[in-house]
Amino acid sequence: MEISIELTLTPLKEAYVLEIKKFIKALRNSGLKVIENPLSTQIYGEYNEVMDFLLPLIYTTFKNEKAVMLHLKLVKGDRSSYVPDF
């Protein structure tokens, strides 16, 4: 089953940029389809492959940060080729 995930990582500290970059670089190196924009990052792929990669990354990020939020949206199916028709 294919899945689409939108992520927004928000470390709750003044020097947040380094942690966000580290998280995005890990996503880029995952071998999954990753699309970035200024507000969020999307990843696409087979459900088990995506989750097997993502869950340890989230765990490590949360373990290493004192305070952090992760906004996560999951959609069944690969929505990476979506083009608005209006």
Biopython code that builds the backbone (N, CA, C, O; Angstrom):
import numpy as np
from Bio.PDB.StructureBuilder import StructureBuilder

atoms = [
    (1, "MET", "N", (0.840, -1.176, 0.000)),
    (1, "MET", "CA", (0.000, 0.000, 0.000)),
    (1, "MET", "C", (0.890, 1.246, 0.000)),
    (1, "MET", "O", (1.809, 1.364, 0.810)),
    (2, "GLU", "N", (0.610, 2.147, -0.895)),
    (2, "GLU", "CA", (1.351, 3.404, -0.981)),
    (2, "GLU", "C", (0.796, 4.407, 0.021)),
    (2, "GLU", "O", (-0.378, 4.362, 0.389)),
    (3, "ILE", "N", (1.679, 5.322, 0.459)),
    (3, "ILE", "CA", (1.302, 6.332, 1.441)),
    (3, "ILE", "C", (1.986, 7.651, 1.115)),
    (3, "ILE", "O", (3.080, 7.683, 0.553)),
    (4, "SER", "N", (1.317, 8.733, 1.479)),
    (4, "SER", "CA", (1.879, 10.081, 1.369)),
    (4, "SER", "C", (1.874, 10.684, 2.764)),
    (4, "SER", "O", (0.880, 10.588, 3.483)),
    (5, "ILE", "N", (2.990, 11.309, 3.148)),
    (5, "ILE", "CA", (3.095, 11.906, 4.478)),
    (5, "ILE", "C", (3.635, 13.327, 4.349)),
    (5, "ILE", "O", (4.606, 13.582, 3.637)),
    (6, "GLU", "N", (2.979, 14.243, 5.056)),
    (6, "GLU", "CA", (3.467, 15.615, 5.147)),
    (6, "GLU", "C", (3.957, 15.835, 6.569)),
    (6, "GLU", "O", (3.247, 15.536, 7.529)),
    (7, "LEU", "N", (5.181, 16.364, 6.704)),
    (7, "LEU", "CA", (5.804, 16.570, 8.010)),
    (7, "LEU", "C", (6.231, 18.020, 8.186)),
    (7, "LEU", "O", (6.723, 18.656, 7.254)),
    (8, "THR", "N", (6.036, 18.527, 9.390)),
    (8, "THR", "CA", (6.603, 19.813, 9.770)),
    (8, "THR", "C", (7.213, 19.649, 11.148)),
    (8, "THR", "O", (6.498, 19.462, 12.133)),
    (9, "LEU", "N", (8.530, 19.719, 11.218)),
    (9, "LEU", "CA", (9.247, 19.585, 12.485)),
    (9, "LEU", "C", (9.434, 20.973, 13.087)),
    (9, "LEU", "O", (9.859, 21.903, 12.401)),
    (10, "THR", "N", (9.114, 21.108, 14.378)),
    (10, "THR", "CA", (9.231, 22.393, 15.058)),
    (10, "THR", "C", (9.954, 22.213, 16.395)),
    (10, "THR", "O", (9.310, 21.947, 17.410)),
    (11, "PRO", "N", (11.277, 22.356, 16.407)),
    (11, "PRO", "CA", (11.987, 22.363, 17.686)),
    (11, "PRO", "C", (11.616, 23.635, 18.455)),
    (11, "PRO", "O", (11.602, 24.724, 17.882)),
    (12, "LEU", "N", (11.321, 23.501, 19.729)),
    (12, "LEU", "CA", (10.871, 24.639, 20.534)),
    (12, "LEU", "C", (12.061, 25.270, 21.262)),
    (12, "LEU", "O", (12.206, 25.171, 22.481)),
    (13, "LYS", "N", (12.902, 25.919, 20.460)),
    (13, "LYS", "CA", (14.070, 26.623, 20.988)),
    (13, "LYS", "C", (14.495, 27.671, 19.967)),
    (13, "LYS", "O", (14.075, 27.624, 18.811)),
    (14, "GLU", "N", (15.323, 28.612, 20.395)),
    (14, "GLU", "CA", (15.746, 29.684, 19.494)),
    (14, "GLU", "C", (16.614, 29.180, 18.345)),
    (14, "GLU", "O", (16.436, 29.613, 17.207)),
    (15, "ALA", "N", (17.535, 28.290, 18.618)),
    (15, "ALA", "CA", (18.448, 27.773, 17.593)),
    (15, "ALA", "C", (17.854, 26.490, 16.999)),
    (15, "ALA", "O", (18.343, 25.390, 17.257)),
    (16, "TYR", "N", (16.804, 26.649, 16.208)),
    (16, "TYR", "CA", (16.046, 25.507, 15.684)),
    (16, "TYR", "C", (16.495, 25.052, 14.302)),
    (16, "TYR", "O", (16.226, 23.913, 13.921)),
    (17, "VAL", "N", (17.164, 25.896, 13.548)),
    (17, "VAL", "CA", (17.467, 25.619, 12.143)),
    (17, "VAL", "C", (18.312, 24.361, 11.967)),
    (17, "VAL", "O", (18.038, 23.559, 11.074)),
    (18, "LEU", "N", (19.327, 24.174, 12.796)),
    (18, "LEU", "CA", (20.216, 23.026, 12.661)),
    (18, "LEU", "C", (19.455, 21.708, 12.798)),
    (18, "LEU", "O", (19.701, 20.774, 12.035)),
    (19, "GLU", "N", (18.544, 21.621, 13.748)),
    (19, "GLU", "CA", (17.781, 20.383, 13.950)),
    (19, "GLU", "C", (16.859, 20.097, 12.770)),
    (19, "GLU", "O", (16.710, 18.946, 12.361)),
    (20, "ILE", "N", (16.244, 21.134, 12.227)),
    (20, "ILE", "CA", (15.375, 20.953, 11.058)),
    (20, "ILE", "C", (16.195, 20.480, 9.868)),
    (20, "ILE", "O", (15.780, 19.561, 9.162)),
    (21, "LYS", "N", (17.344, 21.088, 9.636)),
    (21, "LYS", "CA", (18.211, 20.676, 8.525)),
    (21, "LYS", "C", (18.653, 19.226, 8.684)),
    (21, "LYS", "O", (18.662, 18.467, 7.714)),
    (22, "LYS", "N", (19.020, 18.839, 9.907)),
    (22, "LYS", "CA", (19.456, 17.466, 10.164)),
    (22, "LYS", "C", (18.326, 16.477, 9.860)),
    (22, "LYS", "O", (18.566, 15.427, 9.264)),
    (23, "PHE", "N", (17.108, 16.806, 10.263)),
    (23, "PHE", "CA", (15.945, 15.961, 10.021)),
    (23, "PHE", "C", (15.674, 15.830, 8.510)),
    (23, "PHE", "O", (15.439, 14.729, 8.013)),
    (24, "ILE", "N", (15.709, 16.941, 7.800)),
    (24, "ILE", "CA", (15.448, 16.929, 6.354)),
    (24, "ILE", "C", (16.550, 16.170, 5.616)),
    (24, "ILE", "O", (16.258, 15.425, 4.681)),
    (25, "LYS", "N", (17.801, 16.344, 6.016)),
    (25, "LYS", "CA", (18.901, 15.607, 5.369)),
    (25, "LYS", "C", (18.732, 14.106, 5.551)),
    (25, "LYS", "O", (19.019, 13.335, 4.636)),
    (26, "ALA", "N", (18.267, 13.684, 6.725)),
    (26, "ALA", "CA", (18.009, 12.255, 6.947)),
    (26, "ALA", "C", (16.904, 11.780, 6.008)),
    (26, "ALA", "O", (17.002, 10.687, 5.450)),
    (27, "LEU", "N", (15.859, 12.580, 5.825)),
    (27, "LEU", "CA", (14.786, 12.211, 4.889)),
    (27, "LEU", "C", (15.332, 12.110, 3.466)),
    (27, "LEU", "O", (15.014, 11.166, 2.742)),
    (28, "ARG", "N", (16.148, 13.074, 3.069)),
    (28, "ARG", "CA", (16.733, 13.054, 1.725)),
    (28, "ARG", "C", (17.554, 11.793, 1.487)),
    (28, "ARG", "O", (17.561, 11.262, 0.376)),
    (29, "ASN", "N", (18.241, 11.309, 2.511)),
    (29, "ASN", "CA", (19.108, 10.144, 2.386)),
    (29, "ASN", "C", (18.370, 8.827, 2.558)),
    (29, "ASN", "O", (19.001, 7.770, 2.579)),
    (30, "SER", "N", (17.066, 8.863, 2.679)),
    (30, "SER", "CA", (16.276, 7.660, 2.942)),
    (30, "SER", "C", (16.074, 6.784, 1.709)),
    (30, "SER", "O", (15.777, 5.596, 1.836)),
    (31, "GLY", "N", (16.233, 7.361, 0.515)),
    (31, "GLY", "CA", (15.929, 6.625, -0.706)),
    (31, "GLY", "C", (14.455, 6.720, -1.091)),
    (31, "GLY", "O", (14.046, 6.199, -2.129)),
    (32, "LEU", "N", (13.662, 7.381, -0.258)),
    (32, "LEU", "CA", (12.238, 7.584, -0.548)),
    (32, "LEU", "C", (12.071, 8.840, -1.395)),
    (32, "LEU", "O", (12.983, 9.660, -1.494)),
    (33, "LYS", "N", (10.912, 8.981, -1.997)),
    (33, "LYS", "CA", (10.618, 10.207, -2.743)),
    (33, "LYS", "C", (10.318, 11.307, -1.729)),
    (33, "LYS", "O", (9.400, 11.177, -0.920)),
    (34, "VAL", "N", (11.092, 12.387, -1.774)),
    (34, "VAL", "CA", (10.956, 13.496, -0.833)),
    (34, "VAL", "C", (10.765, 14.779, -1.623)),
    (34, "VAL", "O", (11.525, 15.066, -2.548)),
    (35, "ILE", "N", (9.750, 15.547, -1.257)),
    (35, "ILE", "CA", (9.502, 16.850, -1.865)),
    (35, "ILE", "C", (9.459, 17.871, -0.736)),
    (35, "ILE", "O", (8.723, 17.705, 0.237)),
    (36, "GLU", "N", (10.251, 18.924, -0.875)),
    (36, "GLU", "CA", (10.330, 19.954, 0.157)),
    (36, "GLU", "C", (9.710, 21.251, -0.345)),
    (36, "GLU", "O", (9.741, 21.556, -1.537)),
    (37, "ASN", "N", (9.147, 22.004, 0.594)),
    (37, "ASN", "CA", (8.725, 23.368, 0.316)),
    (37, "ASN", "C", (9.019, 24.188, 1.569)),
    (37, "ASN", "O", (9.448, 23.615, 2.570)),
    (38, "PRO", "N", (8.810, 25.486, 1.558)),
    (38, "PRO", "CA", (9.184, 26.300, 2.719)),
    (38, "PRO", "C", (8.419, 25.973, 4.006)),
    (38, "PRO", "O", (8.888, 26.318, 5.090)),
    (39, "LEU", "N", (7.278, 25.331, 3.920)),
    (39, "LEU", "CA", (6.455, 25.084, 5.095)),
    (39, "LEU", "C", (6.467, 23.656, 5.602)),
    (39, "LEU", "O", (6.179, 23.414, 6.774)),
    (40, "SER", "N", (6.795, 22.705, 4.739)),
    (40, "SER", "CA", (6.750, 21.303, 5.147)),
    (40, "SER", "C", (7.570, 20.451, 4.186)),
    (40, "SER", "O", (8.098, 20.931, 3.183)),
    (41, "THR", "N", (7.654, 19.183, 4.529)),
    (41, "THR", "CA", (8.334, 18.206, 3.686)),
    (41, "THR", "C", (7.391, 17.032, 3.490)),
    (41, "THR", "O", (6.760, 16.578, 4.444)),
    (42, "GLN", "N", (7.290, 16.541, 2.276)),
    (42, "GLN", "CA", (6.442, 15.395, 1.989)),
    (42, "GLN", "C", (7.327, 14.210, 1.612)),
    (42, "GLN", "O", (8.348, 14.361, 0.940)),
    (43, "ILE", "N", (6.903, 13.018, 2.068)),
    (43, "ILE", "CA", (7.569, 11.789, 1.662)),
    (43, "ILE", "C", (6.524, 10.817, 1.154)),
    (43, "ILE", "O", (5.391, 10.785, 1.636)),
    (44, "TYR", "N", (6.928, 10.021, 0.167)),
    (44, "TYR", "CA", (6.010, 9.119, -0.518)),
    (44, "TYR", "C", (6.677, 7.760, -0.673)),
    (44, "TYR", "O", (7.882, 7.667, -0.907)),
    (45, "GLY", "N", (5.879, 6.717, -0.540)),
    (45, "GLY", "CA", (6.418, 5.385, -0.760)),
    (45, "GLY", "C", (5.504, 4.312, -0.210)),
    (45, "GLY", "O", (4.364, 4.573, 0.175)),
    (46, "GLU", "N", (6.031, 3.096, -0.182)),
    (46, "GLU", "CA", (5.288, 1.957, 0.332)),
    (46, "GLU", "C", (5.188, 2.096, 1.856)),
    (46, "GLU", "O", (6.174, 2.423, 2.516)),
    (47, "TYR", "N", (4.013, 1.852, 2.404)),
    (47, "TYR", "CA", (3.714, 2.119, 3.819)),
    (47, "TYR", "C", (4.788, 1.575, 4.761)),
    (47, "TYR", "O", (5.348, 2.330, 5.556)),
    (48, "ASN", "N", (5.077, 0.290, 4.682)),
    (48, "ASN", "CA", (6.033, -0.311, 5.619)),
    (48, "ASN", "C", (7.432, 0.269, 5.465)),
    (48, "ASN", "O", (8.131, 0.478, 6.456)),
    (49, "GLU", "N", (7.839, 0.526, 4.247)),
    (49, "GLU", "CA", (9.171, 1.101, 4.013)),
    (49, "GLU", "C", (9.267, 2.506, 4.612)),
    (49, "GLU", "O", (10.253, 2.843, 5.267)),
    (50, "VAL", "N", (8.245, 3.312, 4.381)),
    (50, "VAL", "CA", (8.237, 4.683, 4.909)),
    (50, "VAL", "C", (8.221, 4.663, 6.435)),
    (50, "VAL", "O", (9.016, 5.354, 7.072)),
    (51, "MET", "N", (7.330, 3.885, 7.019)),
    (51, "MET", "CA", (7.201, 3.858, 8.476)),
    (51, "MET", "C", (8.431, 3.237, 9.139)),
    (51, "MET", "O", (8.849, 3.689, 10.205)),
    (52, "ASP", "N", (9.013, 2.209, 8.522)),
    (52, "ASP", "CA", (10.224, 1.597, 9.079)),
    (52, "ASP", "C", (11.378, 2.593, 9.126)),
    (52, "ASP", "O", (12.229, 2.519, 10.013)),
    (53, "PHE", "N", (11.409, 3.519, 8.180)),
    (53, "PHE", "CA", (12.437, 4.554, 8.189)),
    (53, "PHE", "C", (12.066, 5.691, 9.143)),
    (53, "PHE", "O", (12.899, 6.156, 9.921)),
    (54, "LEU", "N", (10.817, 6.127, 9.074)),
    (54, "LEU", "CA", (10.389, 7.340, 9.767)),
    (54, "LEU", "C", (10.301, 7.187, 11.288)),
    (54, "LEU", "O", (10.713, 8.090, 12.016)),
    (55, "LEU", "N", (9.780, 6.078, 11.774)),
    (55, "LEU", "CA", (9.582, 5.928, 13.220)),
    (55, "LEU", "C", (10.883, 6.023, 14.021)),
    (55, "LEU", "O", (10.908, 6.733, 15.027)),
    (56, "PRO", "N", (11.961, 5.345, 13.626)),
    (56, "PRO", "CA", (13.222, 5.523, 14.371)),
    (56, "PRO", "C", (13.772, 6.947, 14.276)),
    (56, "PRO", "O", (14.367, 7.442, 15.234)),
    (57, "LEU", "N", (13.582, 7.608, 13.133)),
    (57, "LEU", "CA", (14.042, 8.986, 12.985)),
    (57, "LEU", "C", (13.281, 9.906, 13.941)),
    (57, "LEU", "O", (13.881, 10.766, 14.587)),
    (58, "ILE", "N", (11.978, 9.728, 14.028)),
    (58, "ILE", "CA", (11.178, 10.534, 14.960)),
    (58, "ILE", "C", (11.621, 10.248, 16.396)),
    (58, "ILE", "O", (11.799, 11.175, 17.186)),
    (59, "TYR", "N", (11.796, 8.982, 16.733)),
    (59, "TYR", "CA", (12.220, 8.608, 18.080)),
    (59, "TYR", "C", (13.545, 9.276, 18.444)),
    (59, "TYR", "O", (13.667, 9.871, 19.514)),
    (60, "THR", "N", (14.531, 9.181, 17.561)),
    (60, "THR", "CA", (15.848, 9.762, 17.814)),
    (60, "THR", "C", (15.760, 11.279, 17.956)),
    (60, "THR", "O", (16.384, 11.860, 18.844)),
    (61, "THR", "N", (14.989, 11.915, 17.086)),
    (61, "THR", "CA", (14.820, 13.365, 17.143)),
    (61, "THR", "C", (14.189, 13.775, 18.467)),
    (61, "THR", "O", (14.653, 14.719, 19.106)),
    (62, "PHE", "N", (13.139, 13.078, 18.884)),
    (62, "PHE", "CA", (12.479, 13.405, 20.144)),
    (62, "PHE", "C", (13.396, 13.127, 21.341)),
    (62, "PHE", "O", (13.390, 13.876, 22.318)),
    (63, "LYS", "N", (14.167, 12.071, 21.261)),
    (63, "LYS", "CA", (15.075, 11.719, 22.348)),
    (63, "LYS", "C", (16.163, 12.774, 22.524)),
    (63, "LYS", "O", (16.562, 13.078, 23.648)),
    (64, "ASN", "N", (16.645, 13.336, 21.407)),
    (64, "ASN", "CA", (17.748, 14.293, 21.440)),
    (64, "ASN", "C", (17.328, 15.735, 21.684)),
    (64, "ASN", "O", (18.179, 16.577, 21.967)),
    (65, "GLU", "N", (16.065, 16.034, 21.585)),
    (65, "GLU", "CA", (15.580, 17.399, 21.769)),
    (65, "GLU", "C", (14.819, 17.526, 23.088)),
    (65, "GLU", "O", (14.074, 16.625, 23.473)),
    (66, "LYS", "N", (15.010, 18.634, 23.764)),
    (66, "LYS", "CA", (14.301, 18.870, 25.031)),
    (66, "LYS", "C", (12.816, 19.113, 24.789)),
    (66, "LYS", "O", (11.971, 18.607, 25.528)),
    (67, "ALA", "N", (12.501, 19.885, 23.760)),
    (67, "ALA", "CA", (11.107, 20.191, 23.423)),
    (67, "ALA", "C", (10.990, 20.308, 21.910)),
    (67, "ALA", "O", (11.699, 21.098, 21.286)),
    (68, "VAL", "N", (10.096, 19.523, 21.323)),
    (68, "VAL", "CA", (9.945, 19.507, 19.872)),
    (68, "VAL", "C", (8.529, 19.049, 19.518)),
    (68, "VAL", "O", (7.943, 18.213, 20.206)),
    (69, "MET", "N", (7.999, 19.607, 18.445)),
    (69, "MET", "CA", (6.699, 19.177, 17.916)),
    (69, "MET", "C", (6.901, 18.648, 16.506)),
    (69, "MET", "O", (7.782, 19.104, 15.778)),
    (70, "LEU", "N", (6.082, 17.689, 16.136)),
    (70, "LEU", "CA", (6.081, 17.184, 14.775)),
    (70, "LEU", "C", (4.634, 17.135, 14.309)),
    (70, "LEU", "O", (3.827, 16.377, 14.847)),
    (71, "HIS", "N", (4.311, 17.943, 13.314)),
    (71, "HIS", "CA", (2.996, 17.909, 12.690)),
    (71, "HIS", "C", (3.079, 16.886, 11.568)),
    (71, "HIS", "O", (3.972, 16.952, 10.723)),
    (72, "LEU", "N", (2.157, 15.952, 11.562)),
    (72, "LEU", "CA", (2.230, 14.819, 10.645)),
    (72, "LEU", "C", (0.853, 14.580, 10.040)),
    (72, "LEU", "O", (-0.136, 14.446, 10.760)),
    (73, "LYS", "N", (0.799, 14.526, 8.715)),
    (73, "LYS", "CA", (-0.436, 14.172, 8.003)),
    (73, "LYS", "C", (-0.144, 12.938, 7.171)),
    (73, "LYS", "O", (0.855, 12.884, 6.454)),
    (74, "LEU", "N", (-1.017, 11.951, 7.270)),
    (74, "LEU", "CA", (-0.872, 10.722, 6.498)),
    (74, "LEU", "C", (-2.061, 10.571, 5.564)),
    (74, "LEU", "O", (-3.209, 10.768, 5.961)),
    (75, "VAL", "N", (-1.774, 10.223, 4.331)),
    (75, "VAL", "CA", (-2.815, 10.000, 3.339)),
    (75, "VAL", "C", (-2.535, 8.664, 2.666)),
    (75, "VAL", "O", (-1.410, 8.388, 2.250)),
    (76, "LYS", "N", (-3.557, 7.851, 2.565)),
    (76, "LYS", "CA", (-3.404, 6.589, 1.845)),
    (76, "LYS", "C", (-3.265, 6.902, 0.353)),
    (76, "LYS", "O", (-4.040, 7.679, -0.205)),
    (77, "GLY", "N", (-2.272, 6.291, -0.276)),
    (77, "GLY", "CA", (-2.042, 6.488, -1.706)),
    (77, "GLY", "C", (-0.892, 7.441, -1.956)),
    (77, "GLY", "O", (-0.513, 8.224, -1.085)),
    (78, "ASP", "N", (-0.347, 7.365, -3.147)),
    (78, "ASP", "CA", (0.752, 8.237, -3.561)),
    (78, "ASP", "C", (0.165, 9.477, -4.217)),
    (78, "ASP", "O", (-0.330, 9.414, -5.342)),
    (79, "ARG", "N", (0.218, 10.601, -3.518)),
    (79, "ARG", "CA", (-0.339, 11.862, -4.007)),
    (79, "ARG", "C", (0.738, 12.780, -4.581)),
    (79, "ARG", "O", (0.499, 13.973, -4.765)),
    (80, "SER", "N", (1.925, 12.231, -4.865)),
    (80, "SER", "CA", (3.050, 13.057, -5.298)),
    (80, "SER", "C", (2.851, 13.683, -6.674)),
    (80, "SER", "O", (3.509, 14.672, -6.998)),
    (81, "SER", "N", (1.980, 13.141, -7.469)),
    (81, "SER", "CA", (1.763, 13.699, -8.808)),
    (81, "SER", "C", (0.505, 14.570, -8.865)),
    (81, "SER", "O", (0.035, 14.900, -9.953)),
    (82, "TYR", "N", (-0.040, 14.941, -7.716)),
    (82, "TYR", "CA", (-1.249, 15.763, -7.670)),
    (82, "TYR", "C", (-1.038, 17.089, -8.366)),
    (82, "TYR", "O", (-0.044, 17.778, -8.135)),
    (83, "VAL", "N", (-1.983, 17.439, -9.222)),
    (83, "VAL", "CA", (-2.010, 18.729, -9.900)),
    (83, "VAL", "C", (-3.431, 19.276, -9.748)),
    (83, "VAL", "O", (-4.389, 18.601, -10.123)),
    (84, "PRO", "N", (-3.582, 20.489, -9.203)),
    (84, "PRO", "CA", (-4.922, 21.048, -9.062)),
    (84, "PRO", "C", (-5.617, 21.170, -10.419)),
    (84, "PRO", "O", (-4.980, 21.509, -11.416)),
    (85, "ASP", "N", (-6.908, 20.898, -10.457)),
    (85, "ASP", "CA", (-7.647, 20.991, -11.723)),
    (85, "ASP", "C", (-8.656, 22.125, -11.701)),
    (85, "ASP", "O", (-9.690, 22.055, -12.366)),
    (86, "PHE", "N", (-8.363, 23.156, -10.949)),
    (86, "PHE", "CA", (-9.286, 24.308, -10.892)),
    (86, "PHE", "C", (-8.536, 25.600, -11.042)),
    (86, "PHE", "O", (-9.142, 26.672, -11.019)),
]
sb = StructureBuilder()
sb.init_structure("model")
sb.init_model(0)
sb.init_chain("A")
sb.init_seg("    ")
for serial, (resi, resn, name, xyz) in enumerate(atoms, 1):
    if name == "N":
        sb.init_residue(resn, " ", resi, " ")
    sb.init_atom(name, np.array(xyz, "f"), 0.0, 1.0, " ", f" {name:<3s}", serial, name[0])
structure = sb.get_structure()
